[in-house]
Amino acid sequence: MDGVLTKVFCVIAIVAGLALSVLACISGGWLVLAAAAVLVIFGVAVAFSIAKSREPRPVSAVFTILVLTLLPRIAAVLAFPVVTDPVHDFGTYYRMAECFAGGTELIKNSAHLFPHMLWFSAALSLPFRVFGASVTVYQICGLVLSAVTALLIYGSAKTLRGTKAGLFAGIIFALCPSAALYAPLCCGEHLALALFALVIFLLARFYKAGPASVPVMLLRGVVLGVCLLALELIRPVAIVPVIAVVLAWLAAHAKKRPGFGRAIALLLALLVVLISGREVSLLGAEAILDKPVARSSTSFTLLAGSNAEHSGTWNSDDSALFYSAVESGDYKAADRQIRGVVASRYKALGPVGTLKLFAVKSSITWGGQSAVLDYLAQYSARENALLGGKLLKAQAALCGGYFAALLLLFAAAAALRIKNGGTAPELVCMLGVLGFACMFLISEAAGRYSLIALPLLAASVPGGFFANISLDKRKR
């Protein structure tokens, strides 16, 4: 049986999943609520249909997932022709990648304040060097990364629960409308999702292999550390899976296990690689940009996230305040100044006002999946009937409803885990979702940010619906 702490985490996950789903529906209105209701029924029906069917062959399951992943994304690329625009972030990534690929001076940008912009552009420059810089190249790269992400999610669930669970997990990712609609855009989400899915896959494989000798555990820690470092350089979120892993060990009563010391070796190796690698990356960024870079990029997101007048979203007032604070180049002093402003704002709001702001921000972040349609409109190469009228409303409702439904299924899977137990990697995924929910309470609110939790949701939901198939039969 799972430990008491695991059950506590499951109860928290049930409450959080239900609350976030309700907030997402409130944010989107009755159309999102209707879409969510239909999609929940559809999701449960798919799960039971897969469960009652004959065990699929892995080749058939992989083929199905690839088709379901690529078809809607290719359709999105064809339906929403886009251009690059150096004014917006996505266009800046593209232009910087062009500079890297061509060996020319980098365009003026904010990479010294947000180093992850630099590293995503550097990664994008690799295919640009080989195939040339074009919209088509980065879109093909996005399609390949989406296919890789789907297969890694499938592999994770298959490792823990079998092919049926893997198929269900892969379908959850493949059919996510907002994820598919990002296919035409030059954004870091495609790479970040693939890296996160790789971390989940490695956790599942290492768990299946069981405890090993200290050198092997150190090697596993190094491998995980490198993957998390790559994720951190693209999207600074690596702290969430690290905390999730630690909490999962505590929930499993790790101190009572003979392999606890070896697990500590893995964690230490992971942290050494992650921390030292991050420091090296900052030095590398300074060498490339030929100027000091901010050691932390969280100040602005905390500042914008504390602005109740703008519902915790990006706004020009906080942007001006931030750039004014960092203008001197003393980033530590600027960081202290900004955090002081953040603290004073929450103090002025008080407990009730803070909770209201948290609720509003959660509804925007988890219920704002239709923000991708705004990006498509900004980058559209021409007038597009799909980005207006009833068709736009239908797509927005589908995007918001899908995530609301998925959060409900997440809550259901957590409830089923209390009854049937589960595996440690599934617990890590569940805790990761909770970690992002907490992070989004204090960070800048934006619908794009919650997409990073999609691999965690896709990998954790099947464990509840396919609980009769489990790798871990041990009593805990």
Secondary structure as UniProt FT lines:
FT   HELIX           4..28
FT   HELIX           30..52
FT   HELIX           58..79
FT   TURN            86..87
FT   HELIX           89..102
FT   TURN            111..113
FT   HELIX           115..131
FT   HELIX           135..161
FT   HELIX           163..174
FT   HELIX           177..181
FT   TURN            182..184
FT   HELIX           189..209
FT   HELIX           214..234
FT   HELIX           239..251
FT   TURN            252..253
FT   HELIX           254..256
FT   TURN            258..259
FT   HELIX           260..289
FT   HELIX           299..305
FT   HELIX           308..310
FT   TURN            311..312
FT   HELIX           316..326
FT   TURN            327..328
FT   HELIX           331..367
FT   TURN            369..370
FT   HELIX           371..379
FT   HELIX           385..387
FT   HELIX           389..420
FT   HELIX           424..442
FT   TURN            447..448
FT   HELIX           449..453
FT   HELIX           454..465
FT   TURN            466..468
//
